[in-house]
Amino acid sequence: MSDLPDQNNSKEISPDAKVTGTVTYRNLSPEDRKKVKAIAKKKAKEKGIIINIIEK
């Protein structure tokens, strides 16, 4: 057995880690999409992370 923490269940994120995520919103009106983007940007700013929103 190793004394290292289980990396898959760790809630800690190292400062140099690259965290990615995807949000898919379908069936939302353009106004609601703007609201979702604004919320995401606000939360990212609060947490001090960089957010890139890419629309396809």
N, C-alpha and C positions, 0 to 999 in steps of 0.2 A: 504494500500500500504506500502511496505517496502522500506527503503532507501538503501538496499543492492544492489550492482550491479547485473545485469543479468548474472549469471554464464555461461549460454550457449553461450552468445555472447561476453564474455570477451576475449580480446586478450592477457591478462596478464597470465603468467604461474608462479605459485609459485615455489620457489627454491626446494621444496621437492616433487614436482609433478612428477609422472612417466608418460612420454609421450611415446606412442607407435604408430607405423605406419608400414604399409606394402607396399612394392613395388613389383609388379609382372612384370617380363619382359619375354615375350615370343617372339619367332621369332627373337631373337637377336643372332648374332654370338658370339662365346666365346670371341673374341677380344673386341666386343662392351660391353659385360657384364663386362669385366675387366675395361673398361673406365667408365661405370656407377658406379661401386664400388669405383673407385678412386675419382670420383667427389663427391660421397656421403661421403666418409671419409674426404675429404678436407673440405667440407662445415660443417661437424660436428665439425671438429677441429677448424674452424674459429668461430663457435658459442659456442664452449666450452661445447659441449654435447657428450655423449657416444653413440656410434653406434655399434650395433651387427649385422653382416651380416650372415644370416643362409641360406644355400642352401639346398634344398630338392632334 
